[in-house]
Amino acid sequence: MRDSVKPGREKKRSSHVKLSDVAKRVGVSPITISRALRNPEIVSEELREVILRTVDEMGYIPNLAARALAGRHSGIVGVITPSLHHPCFTGVMMGIEERLRATDLRVQYANTLDDGDQEISQFKSFLAQKPAGIILINAEYYDGLALLIDTASFPVAHVADLSQPPATLLVGMSHHVAAAAATRLLLSKGYKRIGFIGGLGDIRSRRSRAGYEEAMRGAGLDNPSLIHGEDGSTSIGLGRRLFSELLERVPDLDAILAQNDDLALGALIECNERGISVPDDFGICGFNDLEFAQFTSPSLTTVHIPRHALGRRVADMLLRAIREEPLEEHRVDLGFSIIERGSTRPGPQQ
């Protein structure tokens, strides 16, 4: 009986191709192939191109399970995040992907939806896969995670507020400092009755609220009635509602600091609906500097967070730890900047 495999197509192509087969065709040792796939930068560009082309032609697929049994890890980097859909987190994930793309590490994501039990459950799920490392993005419940992190046989890196516990492999910024600076900006524009809208439970909300309160207290204008929020996912619709409720309670409100740009946009839409002039009669400052902030009418003043840089830096930090390379810094503050746009008055007001 004639072989039914079409000309030009290798029989039993990918599932039976071994590392030694690739090495034999290239003319190098299997360990050279393995090292080149794990750390492409350690071989010459010419050899790297030959190896990658041969791997592609032969359809070689690394067996991660076998790799985990034979070596220290499976080659998987687990990323545990509160949200896989919100732009403020996707920016961080894009930075992670960019840094790890040229390595043989592969990223797997887990979505916790701000659920502490899920943070622990997802961490345990990754443990079973013998990962190369884990990145925790804005984890909330470090008390529950502490033992798992301390006993892990792999490095764990963090994107977190700088007030949080991790003493090493942490990249972040201070929401307290950023919110205080944004509030002082609004004060410098002549706004007095400045409200705060946002969440109440998560660490970023609490730190932002504390920064806002500090700045208002320093100006002698602090008032608990100016703060309004609720737990749960934020949205543009929630921003409209929270702003409307706060305005009913404080009719002479003349500005708000929103925990994020979604809420700020909701407040801006409500202002437009009510005929409230922004920025002359009312100022709005958001947080995160999402892409849409520059295209609203008027455009949104906001706190810029370097999300892509956060992701790239934490991935680089984790990669160095996996490779047991020295780190220049173990806790990195990437800071923030305030982008002034059309939703606040131009220039300081006397």
JOTAGI-V512093 format. One record per residue. N is the residue number from 1. RES is the residue in three letters. SS is DSSP state (~ for helix, > for strand, _ for the rest). PHI is phi in radians with two decimals (* if undefined). PSI is psi in radians with two decimals (999 if undefined). Layout:
BEGIN
n,res,ss,phi,psi
N,RES,SS,PHI,PSI
N,RES,SS,PHI,PSI
END
This chain:
BEGIN
n,res,ss,phi,psi
1,MET,_,*,2.30
2,ARG,_,-1.32,2.58
3,ASP,_,-1.15,2.27
4,SER,_,-1.56,-0.01
5,VAL,_,-1.21,2.30
6,LYS,_,-1.18,2.57
7,PRO,_,-0.98,2.47
8,GLY,_,1.50,-0.12
9,ARG,_,-1.97,2.16
10,GLU,_,-1.25,2.40
11,LYS,_,-1.28,2.45
12,LYS,_,0.86,0.98
13,ARG,_,-1.14,-1.15
14,SER,_,-1.61,-0.72
15,SER,_,-1.22,-0.31
16,HIS,_,-1.99,0.05
17,VAL,_,-1.40,2.18
18,LYS,_,-1.81,2.87
19,LEU,~,-1.02,-0.67
20,SER,~,-1.13,-0.54
21,ASP,~,-1.14,-0.76
22,VAL,~,-1.11,-0.77
23,ALA,~,-1.07,-0.71
24,LYS,~,-1.11,-0.73
25,ARG,~,-1.19,-0.69
26,VAL,~,-1.28,-0.53
27,GLY,_,1.58,0.51
28,VAL,_,-2.31,3.10
29,SER,_,-1.39,2.70
30,PRO,~,-1.00,-0.62
31,ILE,~,-1.14,-0.56
32,THR,~,-1.16,-0.74
33,ILE,~,-1.07,-0.82
34,SER,~,-1.04,-0.80
35,ARG,~,-1.15,-0.67
36,ALA,~,-1.15,-0.63
37,LEU,~,-1.30,-0.58
38,ARG,~,-1.33,-0.78
39,ASN,_,-2.34,1.45
40,PRO,~,-0.97,-0.48
41,GLU,~,-1.28,-0.18
42,ILE,~,-1.47,-0.16
43,VAL,_,-1.97,2.85
44,SER,_,-1.13,2.71
45,GLU,~,-1.04,-0.69
46,GLU,~,-1.10,-0.82
47,LEU,~,-1.18,-0.65
48,ARG,~,-1.05,-0.76
49,GLU,~,-1.10,-0.70
50,VAL,~,-1.13,-0.77
51,ILE,~,-1.13,-0.83
52,LEU,~,-1.13,-0.67
53,ARG,~,-1.16,-0.71
54,THR,~,-1.17,-0.74
55,VAL,~,-1.01,-0.75
56,ASP,~,-1.19,-0.76
57,GLU,~,-1.12,-0.69
58,MET,~,-1.51,-0.24
59,GLY,_,1.28,0.53
60,TYR,_,-1.21,2.28
61,ILE,_,-2.15,2.07
62,PRO,_,-1.06,2.39
63,ASN,_,-1.54,1.76
64,LEU,~,-1.16,-0.62
65,ALA,~,-1.13,-0.79
66,ALA,~,-1.14,-0.66
67,ARG,~,-1.09,-0.70
68,ALA,~,-1.15,-0.64
69,LEU,~,-1.25,-0.67
70,ALA,~,-1.45,-0.49
71,GLY,_,-2.12,-2.80
72,ARG,_,-1.40,-0.49
73,HIS,_,-2.71,2.99
74,SER,_,-1.52,-0.16
75,GLY,_,1.55,0.10
76,ILE,>,-1.68,2.36
77,VAL,>,-1.89,2.03
78,GLY,>,-1.51,2.34
79,VAL,>,-2.08,2.02
80,ILE,>,-1.85,2.07
81,THR,>,-2.31,2.63
82,PRO,_,-1.19,-0.37
83,SER,_,-2.71,2.34
84,LEU,_,-1.72,-0.03
85,HIS,_,-2.04,-0.39
86,HIS,_,-1.37,2.37
87,PRO,~,-0.99,-0.51
88,CYS,~,-1.18,-0.41
89,PHE,~,-1.66,-0.58
90,THR,~,-1.12,-0.55
91,GLY,~,-1.08,-0.73
92,VAL,~,-1.12,-0.76
93,MET,~,-1.15,-0.59
94,MET,~,-1.12,-0.65
95,GLY,~,-1.15,-0.69
96,ILE,~,-1.08,-0.84
97,GLU,~,-1.03,-0.74
98,GLU,~,-1.07,-0.75
99,ARG,~,-1.24,-0.61
100,LEU,~,-1.62,-0.13
101,ARG,_,-1.05,-0.63
102,ALA,_,-1.47,0.01
103,THR,_,-1.77,3.11
104,ASP,_,-1.65,0.17
105,LEU,_,-1.38,2.54
106,ARG,>,-2.17,2.41
107,VAL,>,-1.66,2.34
108,GLN,>,-2.17,2.42
109,TYR,>,-1.90,2.60
110,ALA,>,-2.34,2.36
111,ASN,>,-1.89,2.13
112,THR,_,-1.73,-0.31
113,LEU,_,0.92,0.71
114,ASP,_,1.05,0.49
115,ASP,_,-1.78,2.04
116,GLY,~,-1.06,-0.67
117,ASP,~,-1.10,-0.63
118,GLN,~,-1.22,-0.58
119,GLU,~,-1.02,-0.79
120,ILE,~,-1.22,-0.78
121,SER,~,-1.08,-0.78
122,GLN,~,-1.19,-0.64
123,PHE,~,-1.08,-0.77
124,LYS,~,-1.13,-0.63
125,SER,~,-1.10,-0.71
126,PHE,~,-1.19,-0.59
127,LEU,~,-0.95,-0.69
128,ALA,_,-1.16,-0.34
129,GLN,_,-1.63,0.02
130,LYS,_,0.89,1.06
131,PRO,_,-1.24,2.81
132,ALA,_,-1.24,-0.55
133,GLY,>,-3.12,2.98
134,ILE,>,-2.30,2.47
135,ILE,>,-1.98,2.16
136,LEU,>,-1.76,2.11
137,ILE,>,-1.80,2.03
138,ASN,_,0.89,0.81
139,ALA,_,-1.13,2.55
140,GLU,_,-1.80,-0.60
141,TYR,_,-1.98,1.17
142,TYR,~,-1.17,-0.41
143,ASP,~,-1.05,-0.74
144,GLY,~,-1.34,-0.46
145,LEU,~,-1.55,-0.29
146,ALA,~,-0.95,-0.85
147,LEU,~,-1.13,-0.72
148,LEU,~,-1.08,-0.74
149,ILE,~,-1.17,-0.77
150,ASP,~,-1.14,-0.56
151,THR,~,-1.72,-0.01
152,ALA,_,-1.14,2.51
153,SER,_,-1.57,0.16
154,PHE,_,-2.36,2.81
155,PRO,>,-1.29,2.58
156,VAL,>,-2.17,2.12
157,ALA,>,-1.92,2.79
158,HIS,>,-2.38,2.40
159,VAL,>,-1.87,2.02
160,ALA,>,-2.75,2.88
161,ASP,>,-1.13,2.49
162,LEU,_,-1.17,-0.19
163,SER,_,-1.42,-0.12
164,GLN,_,-1.46,2.86
165,PRO,_,-1.13,-0.61
166,PRO,_,-0.89,2.23
167,ALA,_,-1.58,-0.21
168,THR,_,-2.56,2.81
169,LEU,_,0.95,0.78
170,LEU,>,-2.11,2.31
171,VAL,>,-2.18,2.28
172,GLY,>,-3.04,-2.75
173,MET,>,-2.71,3.04
174,SER,_,-1.80,1.98
175,HIS,~,-1.18,-0.55
176,HIS,~,-1.07,-0.91
177,VAL,~,-1.10,-0.73
178,ALA,~,-1.13,-0.78
179,ALA,~,-1.16,-0.66
180,ALA,~,-1.10,-0.73
181,ALA,~,-1.14,-0.71
182,ALA,~,-1.15,-0.68
183,THR,~,-1.15,-0.73
184,ARG,~,-1.13,-0.56
185,LEU,~,-1.09,-0.81
186,LEU,~,-1.07,-0.70
187,LEU,~,-1.09,-0.67
188,SER,~,-1.18,-0.34
189,LYS,_,-1.52,0.02
190,GLY,_,1.66,0.02
191,TYR,_,-1.32,2.46
192,LYS,_,-2.07,-0.86
193,ARG,_,-1.59,1.35
194,ILE,>,-1.69,2.12
195,GLY,>,-1.67,2.94
196,PHE,>,-2.28,2.21
197,ILE,>,-2.15,2.44
198,GLY,>,2.99,-2.88
199,GLY,_,-1.39,3.06
200,LEU,_,-2.14,-0.43
201,GLY,_,-1.72,-0.70
202,ASP,_,-1.31,2.80
203,ILE,~,-1.08,-0.67
204,ARG,~,-1.16,-0.70
205,SER,~,-1.11,-0.78
206,ARG,~,-1.12,-0.72
207,ARG,~,-1.21,-0.68
208,SER,~,-1.13,-0.76
209,ARG,~,-1.08,-0.73
210,ALA,~,-1.11,-0.66
211,GLY,~,-1.16,-0.74
212,TYR,~,-1.05,-0.83
213,GLU,~,-1.09,-0.67
214,GLU,~,-1.07,-0.80
215,ALA,~,-1.16,-0.73
216,MET,~,-1.17,-0.65
217,ARG,~,-1.15,-0.70
218,GLY,~,-1.09,-0.50
219,ALA,_,-1.59,0.00
220,GLY,_,1.24,0.46
221,LEU,_,-2.15,0.24
222,ASP,_,-1.22,2.45
223,ASN,_,-2.78,2.04
224,PRO,~,-1.00,-0.46
225,SER,~,-1.22,-0.22
226,LEU,~,-1.46,-0.06
227,ILE,>,-1.88,2.29
228,HIS,>,-2.57,2.33
229,GLY,>,-3.00,3.13
230,GLU,_,-2.76,2.74
231,ASP,_,-1.26,2.81
232,GLY,_,2.00,3.08
233,SER,_,-1.17,2.45
234,THR,_,-1.55,2.77
235,SER,_,-2.82,2.95
236,ILE,~,-1.10,-0.74
237,GLY,~,-1.07,-0.71
238,LEU,~,-1.12,-0.65
239,GLY,~,-1.06,-0.73
240,ARG,~,-1.08,-0.77
241,ARG,~,-1.20,-0.82
242,LEU,~,-1.07,-0.72
243,PHE,~,-1.13,-0.78
244,SER,~,-1.06,-0.75
245,GLU,~,-1.15,-0.69
246,LEU,~,-1.19,-0.66
247,LEU,~,-1.16,-0.62
248,GLU,~,-1.14,-0.63
249,ARG,~,-1.36,-0.60
250,VAL,_,-2.24,1.43
251,PRO,_,-1.07,-0.46
252,ASP,_,-1.63,0.28
253,LEU,_,-0.95,2.36
254,ASP,_,-2.20,0.06
255,ALA,>,-2.94,2.79
256,ILE,>,-2.45,2.59
257,LEU,>,-1.84,2.11
258,ALA,>,-1.74,2.52
259,GLN,_,-1.07,-0.53
260,ASN,_,-2.64,3.02
261,ASP,~,-1.20,-0.50
262,ASP,~,-1.02,-0.86
263,LEU,~,-1.14,-0.68
264,ALA,~,-1.10,-0.70
265,LEU,~,-1.15,-0.69
266,GLY,~,-1.04,-0.73
267,ALA,~,-1.14,-0.69
268,LEU,~,-1.13,-0.75
269,ILE,~,-1.06,-0.75
270,GLU,~,-1.14,-0.67
271,CYS,~,-1.07,-0.79
272,ASN,~,-1.08,-0.69
273,GLU,~,-1.14,-0.62
274,ARG,~,-1.56,-0.07
275,GLY,_,1.30,0.42
276,ILE,_,-1.45,2.18
277,SER,_,-1.35,2.05
278,VAL,>,-1.94,2.12
279,PRO,_,-1.85,0.02
280,ASP,_,-1.04,-0.85
281,ASP,_,-1.74,-0.28
282,PHE,>,-2.63,2.36
283,GLY,>,-1.94,2.51
284,ILE,>,-2.33,2.30
285,CYS,>,-2.23,2.25
286,GLY,>,-1.73,-2.83
287,PHE,>,-2.68,2.24
288,ASN,>,2.02,-0.49
289,ASP,_,0.99,0.99
290,LEU,_,-1.22,2.80
291,GLU,~,-0.97,-0.69
292,PHE,~,-1.19,-0.31
293,ALA,~,-1.04,-0.55
294,GLN,~,-1.45,-0.14
295,PHE,_,-1.96,0.03
296,THR,_,-1.29,3.00
297,SER,_,-2.23,1.87
298,PRO,_,-1.25,2.88
299,SER,_,-1.16,2.69
300,LEU,_,-1.57,2.19
301,THR,>,-1.19,2.40
302,THR,>,-2.77,2.86
303,VAL,>,-1.58,2.09
304,HIS,>,-1.48,2.17
305,ILE,>,-1.91,2.22
306,PRO,_,-1.34,1.28
307,ARG,~,-1.08,-0.79
308,HIS,~,-1.09,-0.75
309,ALA,~,-1.13,-0.62
310,LEU,~,-1.04,-0.81
311,GLY,~,-1.14,-0.79
312,ARG,~,-1.12,-0.74
313,ARG,~,-1.20,-0.72
314,VAL,~,-1.20,-0.60
315,ALA,~,-1.17,-0.70
316,ASP,~,-1.13,-0.72
317,MET,~,-1.09,-0.78
318,LEU,~,-1.12,-0.75
319,LEU,~,-1.04,-0.74
320,ARG,~,-1.13,-0.66
321,ALA,~,-1.17,-0.70
322,ILE,~,-1.07,-0.70
323,ARG,_,-1.46,-0.02
324,GLU,_,1.04,0.69
325,GLU,_,-1.64,2.62
326,PRO,_,-1.17,2.56
327,LEU,_,-1.89,2.35
328,GLU,_,-1.28,-0.66
329,GLU,_,-2.34,2.49
330,HIS,_,-1.79,-0.37
331,ARG,>,-2.31,2.09
332,VAL,>,-2.05,2.19
333,ASP,>,-1.75,1.90
334,LEU,_,-1.55,-0.09
335,GLY,_,1.17,-2.79
336,PHE,>,-2.75,3.00
337,SER,>,-2.53,2.69
338,ILE,>,-1.80,2.16
339,ILE,>,-1.72,1.92
340,GLU,_,-1.48,2.19
341,ARG,_,-2.30,-2.68
342,GLY,_,-1.37,-0.16
343,SER,_,-1.53,0.06
344,THR,_,-2.30,2.67
345,ARG,_,-1.07,2.49
346,PRO,_,-1.29,2.37
347,GLY,_,1.25,2.68
348,PRO,_,-1.08,2.55
349,GLN,_,-1.81,2.36
350,GLN,_,-1.55,999
END
